[in-house]
Amino acid sequence: MAASGSNPDSMDTDPPGGGLSIAVERNPPESRLQQLGVRSWPKWGCPPGKFPVKFDARQTCYLLKGKVRAHIKGSSECVEFGAGDLVVFPKGLSCTWDVVAAVDKYYKFDSS
C-alpha cells in the first residue's frame, strides 16, 4: 500500500469533531478476516433508519450486508460504508448513522 499519492477518501488535515475519523477498509481479503477472527465476533443488525451512536470504546466491525452513511458530529464529514467493508470507529466518536439498507455485521470492542 503506497503512502504517497492522492487518495480522495483520505484527509491529510485534522477533521473537526476532535480529530476522530472513521477508517474504512474496502473488501479486505479472507486471510485478513481470519487473522482478526471476525467470524467469532458477536453479530448485530438493524433496519433502515437514522440514529445517533457514541463509541465509548474503539469498535471494529465487518459488514455482511447493508449500507450506512455516518455523519460525524461537529463535522460536515460523511463516511459511507457497506457490505464487505471492515470499519473502525475510534473511542470517543459521536456520529449519526443513516442506515440506507438494513445492516448485518460482526463487531468487537477493544478492551481498554
C-alpha positions as CSV (number, residue, x, y, z in Angstrom):
1,M,0.0,0.0,0.0
2,A,1.6,3.3,-1.1
3,A,2.0,6.0,1.5
4,S,2.2,8.7,-1.1
5,G,-0.2,9.8,-3.8
6,S,-3.6,11.5,-3.6
7,N,-6.5,9.4,-2.3
8,P,-9.8,11.3,-2.3
9,D,-11.1,9.1,0.6
10,S,-8.3,10.1,3.0
11,M,-7.9,13.5,4.6
12,D,-4.5,14.9,5.5
13,T,-5.9,17.7,7.6
14,D,-7.3,17.2,11.1
15,P,-11.1,16.7,10.7
16,P,-13.4,18.7,13.0
17,G,-15.0,16.8,15.9
18,G,-11.9,16.2,17.9
19,G,-9.8,14.8,15.1
20,L,-11.6,11.5,15.2
21,S,-12.4,9.8,12.0
22,I,-13.8,6.5,10.7
23,A,-11.4,4.2,8.9
24,V,-12.9,2.0,6.2
25,E,-11.1,-0.9,4.6
26,R,-13.0,-2.0,1.5
27,N,-13.3,-5.7,0.7
28,P,-10.4,-7.0,2.9
29,P,-9.1,-10.4,1.9
30,E,-10.5,-13.5,3.6
31,S,-7.0,-14.1,5.2
32,R,-7.3,-10.7,6.9
33,L,-10.7,-11.6,8.3
34,Q,-9.4,-14.9,9.6
35,Q,-6.4,-13.2,11.2
36,L,-8.8,-10.9,13.1
37,G,-11.2,-13.7,14.0
38,V,-14.1,-11.8,12.6
39,R,-16.5,-14.7,12.3
40,S,-16.2,-15.5,16.0
41,W,-17.3,-11.9,17.0
42,P,-20.9,-11.2,18.1
43,K,-23.4,-10.2,15.4
44,W,-25.7,-7.3,15.3
45,G,-28.2,-6.0,12.8
46,C,-30.7,-3.1,12.4
47,P,-33.3,-2.0,9.9
48,P,-33.1,1.2,7.8
49,G,-33.4,4.5,9.8
50,K,-31.4,7.2,11.4
51,F,-30.0,7.1,14.9
52,P,-27.2,8.6,17.0
53,V,-24.2,6.5,18.0
54,K,-21.4,7.2,20.6
55,F,-18.4,4.9,20.8
56,D,-17.2,4.6,24.4
57,A,-14.6,2.2,23.2
58,R,-12.9,1.6,19.8
59,Q,-15.1,-0.7,17.7
60,T,-14.1,-2.7,14.7
61,C,-16.9,-4.2,12.6
62,Y,-17.3,-6.2,9.4
63,L,-20.5,-5.6,7.4
64,L,-22.1,-8.7,5.9
65,K,-24.9,-6.7,4.4
66,G,-26.3,-3.2,4.3
67,K,-25.3,0.3,3.6
68,V,-24.6,3.2,6.1
69,R,-23.8,6.9,5.8
70,A,-22.2,8.0,9.1
71,H,-22.4,11.7,9.7
72,I,-19.7,12.7,12.2
73,K,-20.9,15.0,15.0
74,G,-19.5,18.5,14.8
75,S,-18.2,17.9,11.3
76,S,-19.5,18.1,7.7
77,E,-17.8,14.7,7.1
78,C,-19.9,11.9,6.0
79,V,-18.4,8.4,5.7
80,E,-20.2,5.8,3.6
81,F,-19.6,2.0,4.1
82,G,-21.5,-1.2,3.4
83,A,-21.4,-4.9,2.8
84,G,-17.8,-6.3,2.6
85,D,-16.3,-3.3,4.4
86,L,-14.1,-3.6,7.6
87,V,-14.8,-0.4,9.6
88,V,-13.0,1.0,12.7
89,F,-14.7,3.6,14.9
90,P,-12.4,5.4,17.3
91,K,-13.1,5.7,21.0
92,G,-15.0,8.9,21.8
93,L,-16.5,9.3,18.3
94,S,-20.1,10.5,18.1
95,C,-22.0,10.2,14.8
96,T,-25.4,9.7,13.3
97,W,-26.0,6.5,11.4
98,D,-28.2,6.9,8.3
99,V,-28.9,3.3,7.6
100,V,-29.8,3.2,3.9
101,A,-30.1,-0.6,3.7
102,A,-30.6,-3.0,6.6
103,V,-27.3,-3.8,8.3
104,D,-26.0,-7.2,9.5
105,K,-22.5,-7.1,10.9
106,Y,-19.9,-8.7,13.1
107,Y,-18.4,-6.4,15.7
108,K,-15.9,-6.2,18.5
109,F,-15.0,-3.6,21.1
110,D,-11.3,-3.1,22.1
111,S,-10.9,-3.8,25.8
112,S,-9.1,-0.7,27.1
